[in-house]
């Protein structure tokens, strides 16, 4: 099913006889495999409002991300949370939609400074599991009117409702950007350097480290963006302090480095299971060193100053490293999601981090309220 | 404004309930004497008052849990209270309710500069969070104007904002994790020192839920490195329209100041008379602040001034020193006090799309004449968060009601133009009955069903946020 209006979307859900596999552009094949009829929101397309002076944009959920980005770029603006294009890593086809981005709370390297997709979502309209059209939030920057179901919908992967429209906050594209790069650091030294940079007053908008196993030699990257004079000044200050010994890469070359991190592109051609792990930044090297100590063959891209790890796990036995990875999230805190794995692996492994019992009870309760028949992407999140 | 009739069976059981609470708390942490419970009869929405059954001041998560367990068993409504600075009546008790104050939960549990967070007990004041980390060059960004007094617990409950959230976001954007006591006393941890949720975003749901989903006792908050410096510029205009256009042009030019504050003529005059900040006598005033090194500040202010010049300002004053900066902000910060010198006032915080500012200000002016009540506007212009201050005389019969009707009309106008009822103060009791202007019955039912999951017996702050009729069948007490 591919409804083209919100009313038809609501009807499709209301009249569904069985499970629905809710999709946007179909580029993010993540989660436990879901059986059932496909319900695609890709037919709900178009930007209904864009006010550059108010930094707001309202779009139907099936609107292609590239269409929104082109519209914004024409006014010198962008989606500041830098959503990843999963096609690169997952080898999927199709066109990523804005609804998919929000439903999966997809954020890129700049999340460390400006916030996640959920922080830029001002309002949503969605169809719940009964087929009711509901709304929450709006299109203003500050809104505390009632409960924040916008946050609840962002990152719920279509399991609580099917998004029909999203309102977003957008930001200006800065005049200039530069990346400070160092090579050959080990992960402990690199994460320390990134922490020092992030603890400076220079508004770091990217802080990543790529293990030696990723590009042949390890690379530590720090991004700054802003007015031209400001970028030059901040680069100078960082070179004298937290990033001493780094070299400066500017313009398109800098942008390309962050597209690579955003899309986890170096893992695209490499075989293995890919985990996305969120931890306290200084725990990141502890985490990966523990994996090494257990003989888990892996390599890592650290983003968000270490707070986000992309782990490529090879030859880890039948569970794709799940046991070793989850033992570390249990010990250190944080959460791990299996982003790339065979269908068989996703069938047998928890794809999303298992929740402690009291939290799991809340999750179950919310699902039962929003989707009482249990028909929306059932089981996708576990 | 209507509050539920107190449950007589609870009032009758007061002695027993107090005794049970005293069995799990130190004696001085249970306040039940009628002269002393008066201290908790209202928050900063002083028009409405009602002493609670009793008040408790637990000092640990375990004590909060013990209190909740008892109240849950007894079916007694619990009204969580931060520092009592809510402008929306979020901490207004009913006679059959227990006030759960977090004032004794004020420890810093952990500061981690390497990972840029602080973990605190939530009774701690907003400003003292920054106070705990500023020696190391860090700060906590959300800065509600009550920050000297207001507690983190209340900030989380109301998802508080502040003048500088144009750049740094509001509470929900700076909150990483909570320890929360559920209605039945169970303790849950959500989030932590890492970012984002591995499952549903329950943290985002809890933030702004006005103490209805749980009692947050500990919070992990993001801290940021302090900017090298900050400097404001003051720009005066002949009309609100032109000031509004100037704001829009600055934003479109890709400059993101940390704050863009707006005052209209009634507010400018009141403030000038009260605090003498040396403001020009004009129709609209913008205070725009930027941050960075001296060169970066000069660069940004230069661009802002160039844009402002195109709109023929009647005044354009760039601060040249710390003293001048303080003076420019002095007026803005004393605006509420200045209006309070003229009369009693009600402060609203409806939010509108920025481009609707001139229209909404004109309509508020017209309504002011229709109602015969003065109004001053001072607000966060960058994000459309209005703060109309409606003047009335609390001692004049009928004036409060007239003021409330005026306020309701203003908030409905905000919704009509694509905005919302409240941008940072919360719904509380004040805007409870206006929720139907913004949401359909189905939209509201979805929110009520969230509370059903977290608090099936509806003991937590039950008479707030939603119209009483909508919650009648669910509420405890």
Interface residues (C-beta under 8 A of the other chain):
Chain A: X51 X52 X53 X54 X55 X56 X75 X76 X77 X105 X107 X111 X112 X115 X116 X118 X119 X128 X132 X133 X134 X135 X136 X138 X139 X140 X141 X142 X143 X144 X145 X146 X147 X148 X149 X150 X151 X152 X154 X155 X156 X160 X171 X172 X173 X174 X175 X192 X195 X198 X199 X200 X201 X226 X227 X229 X230 X233 X278 X279 X280 X281 X282 X304 X307 X308 X333 X334 X335 X336 X337 X352 X353 X355 X356 X358 X359 X362 X363 X365 X366 X368 X369 X370 X381 X382
Chain B: X112 X113 X114 X115 X116 X137 X138 X158 X159 X161 X165 X166 X169 X170 X172 X173 X182 X186 X187 X188 X189 X190 X192 X193 X194 X195 X196 X197 X198 X199 X200 X201 X202 X203 X204 X205 X207 X208 X209 X225 X226 X227 X228 X247 X248 X249 X251 X252 X253 X254 X255 X256 X292 X293 X295 X296 X299 X300 X351 X352 X353 X354 X355 X380 X382 X383 X384 X385 X418 X419 X420 X421 X422 X423 X424 X425 X426 X427 X431 X435 X438 X439 X440 X442 X443 X444 X446 X447 X449 X450 X451 X452 X453 X454 X465 X466
